[in-house]
Amino acid sequence: MYYVGDHGGAEAMLANLHGSAQAERRAQADPGQLSCGTRRKASRTRAAGDVVNGGYMDHHVAYSLGAAMSRWQTL
């Protein structure tokens, strides 16, 4: 959805994913990446903060945050 230009739809789909804490945290890390594509600084900062402070971190979540933050440098 994101790559065909439906940024809002992609974010909404990921925001509605629920499951184990692990799966939910991984899904929440992706909106940080998606928000940076739409240049909404407040949204991406809030999303990243929620993930970092969410109490769960693995290499998937860390990678998603790192990818999002590296993209922010180009905006």
N, C-alpha and C positions, 0 to 999 in steps of 0.2 A: 504494500500500500504506500509506504513512504517513498519508495523509489519510482513510483509512477506519478508522484506529485500529490498524493492524498495524505499530507502531513497530519492534519487534524484527525482523520480516520485512523491512522496508525497509532497516534497517541491515545485516542479513545479506546481502541482495542487493547492496547497494553495496560492502560489504567484499569480496565475491568477484569484483568486476569487475577484469579485468586486460587490459592492452593497452599502448599506447604510454605513455611517461612522462606525456605531456600528458593523455591520457584518464584514466589512473589517478589522477593528482593531482586532476583535476576531480572524479572520483568520490569521492575521499577527503575532499574539502572538504564534501560534502553530509552525511556523518554528523555533522559538527559542528553543523549545523542541526538534524538529527533528534534528536541527543542532548539538545539544549537543551529539546526538547518533553517529554522524559521526566524532566527535572530532575536528571540525574546529572552533578553538577559535575565529578567526577574524570574521567569518560568524555569529556565535552565539552572539558575543558581539555587532556587528552592528545591527542584527535583534532585539535584546533586546532594544538597544538604540533608534531605530526607533519607536518601540512600546511605550516606556516610553515617548518620546518626541512628540508623534503623536497627543496629544491633547484630546484623549478619553481614559477613564479608567473606567472599571466596574469590578465587582467581577470575571467575567470569564477571562478577560484579566489579572487581578492581579494574579489569581490562575495559569494561564499558565506561567506567568513570574516566579512565585515562584517555580513551579514544575521544570522549566528549570534550574533555578539557583541552586536548591537543587541537581539536577543531576550533575551539573558542578563540584560539590565538590568531586564526586566520580571518575572523569576522571583523 
